[in-house]
Amino acid sequence: MLKDQNKYSVLVIEDNEGDLALIEDYLMDKIAVPDIVRARNLREAKLALRDQGPSFQVVLLDLSLPDKSGEELLNEMNALCRDIPLIVLTGYSNTPFSIRALSIGASDYLVKDDLTAASLYKSIVYSIERKRITLELKDSEKRYSDLFHLSPQPMWVEDLKTLQFLNVNAAAVEGYGYSAEEFLSMSILDIISPEDITTVRETFCASGQSQGLYRHGIFGIRKQNGDIIKVDIQSNVISFRESPRGSCCPTTSPNV
């Protein structure tokens, strides 16, 4: 079987010589030239991460080290690894703790007695890929957040069924006079002029809508000071906080 020719830099935190030798054998069985760095305890692991942290693609952690163990060790290592996948290798099969470990931030939880070259390699590859996707998603969400909040155009996010405001940018707060807290306690119907409420419900509410993502219309908006201005509201359906019901509604400058 052909070995993986990609370069993998692995930090193995393990104080048992026999377990370390087995892990190294498994890595070399599946990876052509693994770059393996060993730490025998938490202190050495900290030094390795301080000196070579960005170069590591994955960390393999034994949960029983001479200077720290268990959940306390996992919490500290999770904070140190940050964007590096952390795979737990342990001699103890403990289902509740394995679930706890994953909730804390471990990428995987492997029992040494069940470990094989194939299972270790698969865990490493999957963990690296999951971390890559997660980081890309975070970066994408940050870019969206920056575009939304820094846009000079008033924008908000609303629920398509209730029309409740879910998010609002600074330009909307400045342009319409309501605070962010006031926006989030209202729906779009609270700021629409009374004569436009029925049309707004028909245009933006999800009830009965099954086709098309883009909606727009010119409506009267009541500012916080009571003034009514006409704006062209343009809406697209987006996914917001894992819900497909969020609708991003940028509003143009008032029509003159």
C-alpha positions as CSV (number, residue, x, y, z in Angstrom):
1,M,0.0,0.0,0.0
2,L,1.3,3.4,-0.9
3,K,2.1,5.7,2.0
4,D,0.8,9.3,2.3
5,Q,3.5,11.5,0.8
6,N,2.2,14.7,2.5
7,K,4.2,16.2,5.3
8,Y,2.7,15.8,8.7
9,S,4.3,17.5,11.7
10,V,3.0,15.7,14.8
11,L,3.5,16.6,18.5
12,V,3.2,13.4,20.5
13,I,2.8,14.0,24.3
14,E,3.5,10.7,25.8
15,D,5.6,9.5,28.8
16,N,5.4,5.8,28.1
17,E,8.3,4.5,25.9
18,G,6.3,1.5,24.7
19,D,3.2,3.5,23.7
20,L,5.4,6.1,22.0
21,A,7.2,3.4,20.0
22,L,3.9,2.0,18.9
23,I,2.5,5.4,17.9
24,E,5.6,6.1,15.9
25,D,5.4,2.7,14.1
26,Y,1.7,3.4,13.3
27,L,2.5,6.9,11.9
28,M,5.4,5.5,9.8
29,D,3.2,2.7,8.5
30,K,0.8,5.2,6.8
31,I,2.9,8.3,6.3
32,A,6.1,8.4,4.3
33,V,8.1,10.8,6.3
34,P,6.3,11.9,9.5
35,D,7.9,14.7,11.4
36,I,7.4,13.6,15.0
37,V,8.3,15.7,18.0
38,R,8.0,14.1,21.5
39,A,7.1,15.7,24.8
40,R,7.2,13.6,28.0
41,N,5.2,15.8,30.1
42,L,3.1,19.0,30.1
43,R,6.2,21.2,30.7
44,E,7.9,19.9,27.6
45,A,4.7,20.1,25.6
46,K,4.4,23.8,26.5
47,L,8.0,24.4,25.4
48,A,7.4,22.6,22.1
49,L,4.3,24.5,21.4
50,R,6.0,27.8,22.3
51,D,8.9,27.1,19.9
52,Q,7.3,25.2,17.1
53,G,3.5,25.7,17.6
54,P,2.6,27.0,14.2
55,S,4.4,24.1,12.4
56,F,2.4,21.4,14.1
57,Q,-0.6,20.0,12.2
58,V,-1.9,17.8,15.0
59,V,-1.2,17.0,18.6
60,L,-1.6,13.5,20.1
61,L,-2.1,13.7,23.9
62,D,-1.8,11.0,26.5
63,L,-4.2,12.0,29.3
64,S,-2.0,10.6,32.1
65,L,1.2,12.6,32.3
66,P,3.6,12.9,35.3
67,D,2.8,16.6,36.0
68,K,-0.9,16.7,35.1
69,S,-3.7,14.4,34.0
70,G,-7.4,14.1,33.1
71,E,-9.7,17.0,32.5
72,E,-7.4,19.5,34.0
73,L,-4.7,18.5,31.5
74,L,-7.1,18.5,28.6
75,N,-8.4,22.0,29.4
76,E,-4.9,23.4,29.6
77,M,-3.8,21.7,26.4
78,N,-6.9,22.7,24.5
79,A,-6.1,26.4,25.4
80,L,-2.5,25.9,24.3
81,C,-3.3,24.2,21.0
82,R,-5.9,26.8,19.8
83,D,-6.1,26.1,16.1
84,I,-4.2,22.8,16.2
85,P,-6.3,19.6,16.2
86,L,-5.9,17.8,19.6
87,I,-6.4,14.0,19.6
88,V,-6.7,12.3,22.9
89,L,-4.9,8.9,23.2
90,T,-5.8,7.1,26.5
91,G,-5.6,3.7,28.0
92,Y,-9.1,4.1,29.6
93,S,-12.4,3.5,27.9
94,N,-14.7,6.0,29.5
95,T,-17.7,6.9,27.4
96,P,-19.0,9.8,29.5
97,F,-15.5,11.3,29.7
98,S,-14.9,10.8,26.0
99,I,-18.0,12.9,25.3
100,R,-16.8,15.4,27.8
101,A,-13.4,15.6,26.1
102,L,-15.0,16.2,22.7
103,S,-17.2,19.0,24.2
104,I,-14.1,20.6,25.7
105,G,-12.5,20.8,22.3
106,A,-10.7,17.5,21.6
107,S,-10.9,16.5,17.9
108,D,-11.1,12.8,18.7
109,Y,-10.8,10.4,21.6
110,L,-8.9,7.1,20.9
111,V,-8.4,4.2,23.3
112,K,-4.9,2.8,23.0
113,D,-6.0,-0.8,23.2
114,D,-8.2,-0.4,20.1
115,L,-5.7,1.7,18.2
116,T,-4.4,0.6,14.8
117,A,-2.3,2.3,12.2
118,A,-5.4,2.8,10.0
119,S,-7.6,4.2,12.8
120,L,-4.8,6.6,13.9
121,Y,-4.1,7.8,10.4
122,K,-7.8,8.3,9.6
123,S,-8.3,10.3,12.8
124,I,-5.3,12.5,12.0
125,V,-6.5,13.2,8.5
126,Y,-10.1,13.8,9.4
127,S,-9.2,16.0,12.4
128,I,-6.9,18.2,10.2
129,E,-9.6,18.6,7.6
130,R,-12.3,19.4,10.1
131,K,-10.1,22.0,11.7
132,R,-9.4,23.5,8.3
133,I,-13.1,23.7,7.4
134,T,-13.9,25.2,10.8
135,L,-11.3,27.9,10.5
136,E,-12.4,28.7,7.0
137,L,-16.0,29.0,8.3
138,K,-15.0,31.3,11.1
139,D,-13.0,33.4,8.7
140,S,-16.0,33.6,6.4
141,E,-18.3,34.5,9.3
142,K,-15.9,37.2,10.4
143,R,-15.8,38.7,6.8
144,Y,-19.6,38.7,6.7
145,S,-19.8,40.3,10.2
146,D,-17.4,43.0,9.1
147,L,-19.2,43.7,5.9
148,F,-22.5,43.8,7.7
149,H,-21.5,46.0,10.7
150,L,-19.1,48.3,8.9
151,S,-21.4,48.9,5.9
152,P,-22.5,52.6,5.5
153,Q,-25.8,51.3,4.2
154,P,-28.5,50.6,6.9
155,M,-28.9,46.8,7.2
156,W,-30.8,44.4,9.5
157,V,-31.5,40.7,9.8
158,E,-35.1,39.7,10.5
159,D,-37.0,36.4,11.0
160,L,-39.0,35.6,7.9
161,K,-41.9,34.2,9.9
162,T,-42.2,36.7,12.8
163,L,-40.4,39.6,11.1
164,Q,-38.7,40.1,14.4
165,F,-35.3,41.9,14.2
166,L,-32.4,39.5,14.8
167,N,-29.5,41.8,14.1
168,V,-28.9,45.4,13.1
169,N,-25.9,47.4,12.0
170,A,-24.6,50.7,13.2
171,A,-25.8,52.6,10.1
172,A,-29.4,51.5,10.8
173,V,-29.0,52.7,14.4
174,E,-27.6,56.0,13.3
175,G,-30.0,56.5,10.4
176,Y,-33.3,55.6,12.1
177,G,-32.5,56.7,15.7
178,Y,-33.4,53.5,17.5
179,S,-30.8,51.9,19.7
180,A,-29.6,48.4,18.9
181,E,-31.5,47.2,22.0
182,E,-34.7,48.9,20.8
183,F,-34.4,47.3,17.3
184,L,-33.9,43.8,18.8
185,S,-37.1,44.2,20.9
186,M,-39.2,45.0,17.8
187,S,-40.2,43.6,14.5
188,I,-40.2,45.5,11.2
189,L,-43.9,46.0,11.6
190,D,-43.2,48.3,14.5
191,I,-41.4,50.8,12.3
192,I,-43.3,50.5,9.1
193,S,-45.9,53.2,8.4
194,P,-49.5,51.8,9.1
195,E,-50.6,52.0,5.5
196,D,-47.7,49.7,4.4
197,I,-48.0,47.0,7.0
198,T,-50.2,44.7,4.9
199,T,-47.9,45.0,1.9
200,V,-44.8,44.4,4.0
201,R,-46.4,41.2,5.4
202,E,-47.2,39.9,1.9
203,T,-43.7,40.9,0.6
204,F,-41.4,39.7,3.3
205,C,-43.2,37.2,5.4
206,A,-42.3,33.5,4.7
207,S,-45.9,32.3,4.9
208,G,-46.9,30.8,1.6
209,Q,-43.7,31.8,-0.1
210,S,-41.9,28.9,-1.8
211,Q,-40.2,30.5,-4.7
212,G,-37.6,33.2,-5.0
213,L,-35.1,34.6,-2.5
214,Y,-35.0,38.3,-3.5
215,R,-37.7,40.7,-2.4
216,H,-37.9,44.5,-2.5
217,G,-40.3,47.4,-2.3
218,I,-40.6,51.0,-1.3
219,F,-42.2,51.6,2.1
220,G,-42.6,54.2,4.7
221,I,-40.3,53.8,7.7
222,R,-41.0,55.6,11.0
223,K,-37.9,56.9,12.6
224,Q,-37.4,57.1,16.4
225,N,-38.3,60.8,16.4
226,G,-41.6,60.0,14.6
227,D,-40.6,61.2,11.1
228,I,-41.8,59.0,8.2
229,I,-39.3,58.5,5.4
230,K,-39.7,56.5,2.2
231,V,-37.0,53.8,1.6
232,D,-36.4,51.1,-0.9
233,I,-36.1,47.9,1.2
234,Q,-34.2,45.0,-0.6
235,S,-34.2,41.6,1.0
236,N,-32.4,38.3,0.4
237,V,-32.9,35.1,2.4
238,I,-29.7,34.1,4.3
239,S,-28.7,31.5,6.9
240,F,-28.4,33.2,10.3
241,R,-27.3,31.4,13.4
242,E,-28.0,28.1,11.7
243,S,-31.5,29.1,10.7
244,P,-32.5,29.6,7.1
245,R,-35.2,32.0,8.2
246,G,-33.0,35.0,8.6
247,S,-33.5,37.7,5.9
248,C,-30.9,40.4,5.4
249,C,-32.6,43.6,4.6
250,P,-30.4,46.5,3.4
251,T,-32.2,49.8,3.0
252,T,-31.3,52.5,0.6
253,S,-31.1,56.2,1.4
254,P,-34.5,57.8,1.6
255,N,-36.1,58.7,-1.7
256,V,-36.4,62.4,-2.2
